[in-house]
Amino acid sequence: MLNVLLADDETRTLHHLMTGVPWFQLGMEVCCTASNGSEALAFIESHPIDILITDIRMPGMDGLELCQRVRERYHDMSIILLTGYADFEYARRGIELQVTDYCLKPIDTEQLTATLRRAVRQGYGRSSSRSDALLDLIEEGNSQEITRTFSDLGIKGDSVYIAGSIGVHNIEQAIGAQFSCKVGRHKYLYFSGHPFHTQEASHIIAFSKKRSGIGLFPTSVPYGQTARAISDVLVMTYQYFINGTSTLCERLVDGPLTQELFRQLPKKGKNQASSKPGCTTSRKPTARCFSISAPHFDL
């Protein structure tokens, strides 16, 4: 899901945007509303935002100043300007700030929805690029660069919480993730500066319609150890296969079961390994140093 921030000093306009646009169908979620540019910028500086929709005329910091401040640091963010004034000067300045589009009030929700669809396509492309760049940095092990990148994503501090899932998706908000990336078919990684919501993860597993797994690394991980932790988390997500049912795994147990387990994975349940507490690790390298040697199969 792409994160959206709405900034407008008119409560009626915010309500119209919240209720008139099919956010979920667009693959988007409004994670914050602000009544001026200062509030919006403060939120952006501490949370990852993909799309900013802002009015131009607001008290204090107006929309154009907000856009300028955002563009100085967040070059990839999509920006849509709203205004009740059909003023060419605003449009020209918006073009200079590389806004995605410029919409006049009263807002035509169908037109805005079409604009947002374009922003979605652009946003997912950038999100994929950010994921690849982050995973490359983690594989290289440059702690300083990893720290900077996570900070740009809104994850502060010197360590990060890591989780993984297979067979379930769109669970970022439920478990409290601040950033996610796809690392395989039906397989995702999640990162946060705060502990994940274990109870929500259990709820997701309990009501999963397909066999699935979620792995939550038990502690925060220093940035220099993220590659190893990701490898362990991905193995933890496969605990569901050992148990024969959807499973939330919060503990990793080293043992000799792994090679036999993954040898049997393609059988899709035939002669399944018996249930064991915790998880086992696989150190067999693949394309990325933190990938596991599990064959692909439909869930």
For each residue, the residues with C-beta under 8 A, 3 or more apart:
1: 27 28 29 170 172 173
2: 26 27 28 29 50 51 119 120 123 124 127
3: 28 29 31 47 48 49 50 51
4: 23 28 29 30 31 49 50 51 52 53
5: 30 31 32 33 34 40 43 44 49 51 52 53 54
6: 14 17 18 30 32 33 34 53 54
7: 33 34 35 36 37 39 40 52 53 54 55 58 63 66
8: 13 14 17 33 35 54 55 58 82
9: 35 36 55 57 58 59
10: 13 14 55
11: 14 15
12: 15 16
13: 8 10 16 17 55 82 105 107
14: 6 8 10 11 17 18 33
15: 11 12 18 19
16: 12 13 19 20 107 109
17: 6 8 13 14 20 21 30 53 107 112
18: 6 14 15 21 30 33
19: 15 16
20: 16 17 107 109
21: 17 18 26 109 112 113 116
22: 25 26 113
23: 4 26 28 29 30
24: 27 28 29
25: 22
26: 2 21 22 23 113 116 117 120
27: 1 2 24 120 124
28: 1 2 3 4 23 24 50 51 116 120
29: 1 2 3 4 23 24 173
30: 4 5 6 17 18 23 33
31: 3 4 5 47 49
32: 5 6 40 43 47 49
33: 5 6 7 8 14 18 30
34: 5 6 7 37 39 40 43
35: 7 8 9 39 58 59
36: 7 9 39 40 58 59 60 61
37: 7 34 40 41 54 58 60 61 62 63 65 66 69
38: 41 42 60 61
39: 7 34 35 36 42 43
40: 5 7 32 34 36 37 43 44 52 54 66
41: 37 38 44 45 61 66 69 70
42: 38 39 45 46
43: 5 32 34 39 40 46 47 49
44: 5 40 41 47 49 52 70 74 77
45: 41 42 154
46: 42 43 154 156
47: 3 31 32 43 44 154 178
48: 3 153 154 178 179
49: 3 4 5 31 32 43 44 52 74 77
50: 2 3 4 28 77 78 123 126 127
51: 2 3 4 5 28 77 78 79 80 100 116 119 123
52: 4 5 7 40 44 49 66 67 70 77 78 79 80
53: 4 5 6 7 17 79 80 82
54: 5 6 7 8 37 40 58 63 66 67 79 80 81 82
55: 7 8 9 10 13 58 63 81 82 83
56: 62 63 64 81 82 83 85 90
57: 9 62 63 83 84 85
58: 7 8 9 35 36 37 54 55 61 62 63 66
59: 9 35 36
60: 36 37 38
61: 36 37 38 41 58 65 66 69
62: 37 56 57 58 65 66
63: 7 37 54 55 56 57 58 66 67 81 82 83
64: 56 67 68 81 90 93 94 97
65: 37 61 62 68 69
66: 7 37 40 41 52 54 58 61 62 63 69 70
67: 52 54 63 64 70 71 79 81 94 97 99
68: 64 65 71 72 97
69: 37 41 61 65 66 72 73
70: 41 44 52 66 67 73 74 77 79
71: 67 68 74 75 77 79 97 98
72: 68 69
73: 69 70
74: 44 49 70 71 77
75: 71
76: 126 130
77: 44 49 50 51 52 70 71 74
78: 50 51 52 100 119 122 123
79: 51 52 53 54 67 70 71 97 98 99 100
80: 51 52 53 54 99 100 101 102 103 112 115 116 119
81: 54 55 56 63 64 67 90 94 99 101 102 103
82: 8 13 53 54 55 56 63 103 104 105 107
83: 55 56 57 63 86 87 90 102 103 104 105
84: 57 104 105 106
85: 56 57 90
86: 83 104
87: 83 90 91
88: 91 92
89: 92 93
90: 56 64 81 83 85 87 93 94 102
91: 87 88 94 95 102
92: 88 89 95 96
93: 64 89 90 96 97
94: 64 67 81 90 91 97 99 102
95: 91 92 98 99
96: 92 93
97: 64 67 68 71 79 93 94
98: 71 79 95
99: 67 79 80 81 94 95 102
100: 51 78 79 80 115 118 119 122
101: 80 81 115 118 119
102: 80 81 83 90 91 94 99
103: 80 81 82 83 107 108 111 112 115
104: 82 83 84 86 107
105: 13 82 83 84
106: 84
107: 13 16 17 20 82 103 104 111 112
108: 103 111 112
109: 16 20 21 112 113
110: 113 114
111: 103 107 108 114 115
112: 17 21 80 103 107 108 109 115 116
113: 21 22 26 109 110 116 117
114: 110 111 117 118
115: 80 100 101 103 111 112 118 119
116: 21 26 28 51 80 112 113 119 120
117: 26 113 114 120 121
118: 100 101 114 115 121 122
119: 2 51 78 80 100 101 115 116 122 123
120: 2 26 27 28 116 117 123 124
121: 117 118 124 125
122: 78 100 118 119 125 126
123: 2 50 51 78 119 120 126 127
124: 2 27 120 121 127 128
125: 121 122 128 129
126: 50 76 122 123 129 130
127: 2 50 123 124 130 131 181
128: 124 125 131 132 182
129: 125 126 132 133
130: 76 126 127 133 134 153 181
131: 127 128 134 135 181 182
132: 128 129 135 136
133: 129 130 136 137 149
134: 130 131 137 138 146 149 150 153 179 181
135: 131 132 138 139 181 183 288
136: 132 133 139 140
137: 133 134 140 142 145 146 149
138: 134 135 141 146 226 227 230 290
139: 135 136 227 288 289 290
140: 136 137 145
141: 138 146 224 227
142: 137 145 146
143: 146 147 222 223 224
144: 147 148
145: 137 140 142 148 149
146: 134 137 138 141 142 143 149 150 223 224 226
147: 143 144 150 151 158 223
148: 144 145 151 152
149: 133 134 137 145 146 152 153
150: 134 146 147 153 155 156 160 179 191 193 223
151: 147 148 154 155 156
152: 148 149
153: 48 130 134 149 150 178 179 191
154: 45 46 47 48 151 178 179 193
155: 150 151 160 178 179 191 192 193
156: 46 150 151 193
157: 160 193 220
158: 147 222 223
159: 220 221 222 223
160: 150 155 157 191 192 193 220 221 223 226
161: 191 192 193 194 195 196 217 219 220 221
162: 189 190 191 217 221 226 229 230 233
163: 175 177 189 190 191 192 196 201 214 215 216 217 233
164: 187 188 189 190 214 215 230 233 234 236 237
165: 168 169 171 187 188 190 212 213 214 215 237
166: 184 186 187 188 212 213 237 238 240 299
167: 186 208 210 211 212 213 240 246 299
168: 165 171 186 204 205 208 210 212 214
169: 165 186 188
170: 1
171: 165 168 174 175 177 190 201 204 214
172: 1 175 177 180 190
173: 1 29 176 177
174: 171 197 200 201 203 204
175: 163 171 172 190 196 197 200 201 204 214 216
176: 173 192 194 195 196 197 200
177: 163 171 172 173 180 190 191 192 196
178: 47 48 153 154 155 191 192 193
179: 48 134 150 153 154 155 190 191 192
180: 172 177 188 189 190 191
181: 127 130 131 134 135 188 189
182: 128 131 187 188
183: 135 187 188 189 234 288 291
184: 166 187 291 296
185: 296
186: 166 167 168 169 299
187: 164 165 166 182 183 184 234 237
188: 164 165 166 169 180 181 182 183
189: 162 163 164 180 181 183 230 233 234
190: 162 163 164 165 171 172 175 177 179 180 196
191: 150 153 155 160 161 162 163 177 178 179 180
192: 155 160 161 163 176 177 178 179 195 196
193: 150 154 155 156 157 160 161 178
194: 161 176
195: 161 176 192 198 220
196: 161 163 175 176 177 190 192 201 216
197: 174 175 176 200 201
198: 195 201 202 216 248 250
199: 202 203
200: 174 175 176 197 203 204
201: 163 171 174 175 196 197 198 204 205 214 216 248
202: 198 199 205 206 248
203: 174 199 200 206 207
204: 168 171 174 175 200 201 207 208 214
205: 168 201 202 208 212 213 214 246 247 248
206: 202 203 246
207: 203 204
208: 167 168 204 205 211 212 246
209:
210: 167 168 246 299
211: 167 208 240 241 245 246 299
212: 165 166 167 168 205 208 240 246 299
213: 165 166 167 205 236 237 238 239 240 241 246 247 248 249
214: 163 164 165 168 171 175 201 204 205 237 247 248 249
215: 163 164 165 232 233 234 235 236 237 239 249 250 279
216: 163 175 196 198 201 233 236 248 249 250
217: 161 162 163 221 229 232 233 236
218: 250 251
219: 161
220: 157 159 160 161 195
221: 159 160 161 162 217 225 226 229
222: 143 158 159 225 226
223: 143 146 147 150 158 159 160 226
224: 141 143 146
225: 221 222 228 229
226: 138 146 160 162 221 222 223 229 230
227: 138 139 141 230 231 289 290
228: 225 231 232 290
229: 162 217 221 225 226 232 233
230: 138 162 164 189 226 227 233 234 290
231: 227 228 234 235 281 282 283 289 290 291 292
232: 215 217 228 229 235 236 252 279 281
233: 162 163 164 189 215 216 217 229 230 236 237
234: 164 183 187 189 215 230 231 237 238 290 291 292
235: 215 231 232 238 252 258 279 280 281 282 292
236: 164 213 215 216 217 232 233 239 249 250 251 252 279
237: 164 165 166 187 213 214 215 233 234 240 249
238: 166 213 234 235 241 242 261 279 292 294
239: 213 215 236 242 243 247 249 278 279
240: 166 167 211 212 213 237 243 244 245 246 247 249
241: 211 213 238 244 261 265 272 273
242: 238 239 247 257 261 272 273 274 275 276 279
243: 239 240 247 275
244: 240 241 269 272 275
245: 211 240
246: 167 205 206 208 210 211 212 213 240
247: 205 213 214 239 240 242 243
248: 198 201 202 205 213 214 216
249: 213 214 215 216 236 237 239 240 252 278 279
250: 198 215 216 218 236
251: 218 236 277 278 279
252: 232 235 236 249 278 279 281
253: 276 277 278 279 280
254: 280 281
255: 258 276 280
256: 259 260 280
257: 242 260 261 273 276 280
258: 235 255 261 262 280 281 282
259: 256 262 263 282 284
260: 256 257 263 264 273
261: 238 241 242 257 258 264 265 273 280
262: 258 259 265 282 292 293 294 295
263: 259 260
264: 260 261 267 270 271 272 273
265: 241 261 262 268 294 295 297
266: 295 297
267: 264 270 271
268: 265 297
269: 244 272
270: 264 267
271: 264 267
272: 241 242 244 264 269
273: 241 242 257 260 261 264 276
274: 242
275: 242 243 244
276: 242 253 255 257 273 280
277: 251 253
278: 239 249 251 252 253
279: 215 232 235 236 238 239 242 249 251 252 253
280: 235 253 254 255 256 257 258 261 276
281: 231 232 235 252 254 258
282: 231 235 258 259 262 292 293 294
283: 231
284: 259 292 293
285: 289 291
286: 291 292 293
287: 291
288: 135 139 183 291
289: 139 227 231 285
290: 138 139 227 228 230 231 234
291: 183 184 231 234 285 286 287 288
292: 231 234 235 238 262 282 284 286
293: 262 282 284 286
294: 238 262 265 282
295: 262 265 266
296: 184 185
297: 265 266 268
298:
299: 166 167 186 210 211 212
